[in-house]
Amino acid sequence: MADRREANVDMNTRQRNTVISVFVILWLAVFYYESTAAYYLQPLFKRALPRMRFLFPPAGWIMFYNVGENFGHAQVYGVKDGLPQPIDPHQILQTRAVGYDNIHRNAMLSVLPSDMAQSFCPFLKRKFPYFQKFLVTYVEYPHLTHEPLERTETVVYTCGG
């Protein structure tokens, strides 16, 4: 009798674990589908794909992000013949990893400390040899929630001539 009871408990545990595993696999498949549909699958299939919004927050993952009063980012300008030209951050930090965007994660902020100029300036000169000098600036939106268009830009350091 005890062996039969242990067999039933063992069978119930195995069934429960199987159901949980299947659920997790299906949820992960839907999660990765939702995460890649807009940027990779729709351009691949050249059509709009169905969405499964009920599994995810209605405002997307941004609803878990606390937006403060100010926001800032780094901007790099290349100067040629005295004219500054903004350089697209995607050209500076090119990554090949799928689904990872250093620019939206604000990785360019890491070049703002003045001690980074020793390594960042030679990198810029090597990557963009047609510019005579570079301006590394900090762009700040000081009152983002009340005045979204108010913007200040400060040159943090200059590279080259």
C-alpha positions in Angstrom: 0.0 0.0 0.0 2.8 2.4 0.9 4.6 1.7 -2.4 1.4 2.6 -4.4 1.0 5.9 -2.5 4.7 6.8 -3.1 4.2 5.9 -6.8 1.2 8.3 -7.0 3.1 11.1 -5.3 6.0 10.6 -7.6 3.7 10.5 -10.7 1.9 13.8 -9.5 5.3 15.5 -9.0 6.5 14.4 -12.4 3.2 15.6 -14.1 3.4 18.9 -12.2 7.0 19.5 -13.3 6.1 18.6 -16.9 3.3 21.1 -16.9 5.5 23.8 -15.4 8.3 23.1 -17.9 5.9 23.3 -20.9 4.4 26.5 -19.6 7.9 28.1 -19.1 9.0 27.0 -22.6 5.9 28.4 -24.3 6.0 31.7 -22.3 9.7 32.1 -23.2 8.9 31.4 -26.9 6.1 34.1 -26.9 8.4 36.5 -25.0 11.2 36.2 -27.5 8.7 36.4 -30.4 7.3 39.7 -28.9 10.9 41.0 -28.3 12.1 40.3 -31.8 8.9 40.8 -33.9 9.0 44.5 -34.5 12.7 44.9 -35.3 13.7 41.6 -36.9 10.8 39.4 -37.9 8.5 42.0 -39.5 11.3 43.3 -41.8 12.2 39.6 -42.6 8.7 38.6 -43.6 7.9 42.1 -44.9 4.5 42.3 -43.2 2.9 43.1 -39.9 2.9 40.2 -37.5 0.2 39.5 -34.8 0.9 40.8 -31.3 0.1 39.0 -28.0 -0.2 42.0 -25.7 -2.0 40.3 -22.9 1.3 38.7 -21.6 3.2 42.0 -21.3 2.7 45.4 -19.6 0.3 47.7 -21.6 3.0 50.5 -21.8 5.8 48.0 -22.5 8.8 47.6 -20.3 9.2 51.4 -20.0 6.5 51.4 -17.4 9.1 50.0 -15.0 11.5 52.8 -15.7 11.5 55.9 -13.5 11.9 59.0 -15.6 13.4 61.7 -13.6 13.3 65.5 -14.0 16.5 65.7 -16.1 18.1 63.6 -18.8 21.4 63.8 -20.6 23.5 62.1 -23.2 26.8 62.5 -24.9 27.2 63.9 -28.4 30.3 63.8 -30.5 31.0 66.3 -33.3 33.7 66.0 -36.0 35.1 69.3 -37.1 36.3 69.7 -40.7 37.2 73.0 -42.2 35.9 74.7 -39.1 32.4 73.3 -39.4 31.2 70.9 -36.7 29.2 67.9 -37.9 27.4 65.5 -35.5 28.6 61.9 -35.7 25.9 59.3 -35.3 26.6 57.4 -32.1 25.8 54.1 -33.9 28.9 54.8 -36.1 31.0 55.3 -33.0 29.9 52.2 -31.1 29.1 49.6 -33.7 27.9 46.3 -32.1 27.1 43.2 -33.9 25.1 41.6 -31.1 21.4 41.0 -32.0 18.9 42.8 -29.8 21.5 44.9 -27.9 21.7 48.6 -28.6 24.5 50.4 -26.7 23.1 53.8 -27.8 19.7 53.3 -26.2 21.4 52.1 -23.1 23.3 55.4 -23.0 26.7 53.8 -23.2 28.1 57.0 -24.7 28.0 58.6 -21.2 31.0 56.5 -20.3 33.2 58.7 -22.6 32.3 62.0 -20.8 34.8 61.9 -17.9 37.9 63.9 -18.8 40.3 61.0 -18.1 38.6 59.1 -20.9 39.9 61.6 -23.4 43.3 59.8 -23.4 41.8 56.7 -24.9 38.7 58.0 -26.7 40.5 60.8 -28.7 42.9 58.4 -30.4 40.0 56.0 -31.1 38.0 58.8 -32.8 41.0 59.9 -34.9 41.6 56.3 -36.0 37.9 55.7 -36.8 37.2 59.0 -38.5 40.5 60.2 -40.0 38.9 62.8 -42.3 38.0 65.1 -39.3 40.6 67.6 -38.0 39.3 67.6 -34.5 36.5 66.4 -32.3 34.2 68.0 -29.8 32.7 65.7 -27.1 29.7 67.4 -25.5 27.1 66.7 -22.9 23.5 67.4 -23.9 21.1 67.9 -21.0 17.4 68.3 -20.9 17.2 69.9 -17.4 13.5 69.9 -16.9 12.3 67.1 -19.1 8.9 66.6 -17.6 7.9 70.4 -17.6 9.9 71.8 -20.5 10.7 68.9 -22.8 12.3 71.1 -25.5 14.6 73.0 -23.2 18.1 71.8 -23.9 21.7 72.7 -22.9 24.9 71.5 -24.5 28.3 71.9 -23.0 31.7 70.9 -24.5 33.3 68.6 -22.1 36.6 68.2 -24.0 38.2 68.7 -27.4 40.3 66.2 -29.3 43.0 67.3 -31.7 44.0 70.7 -33.1 
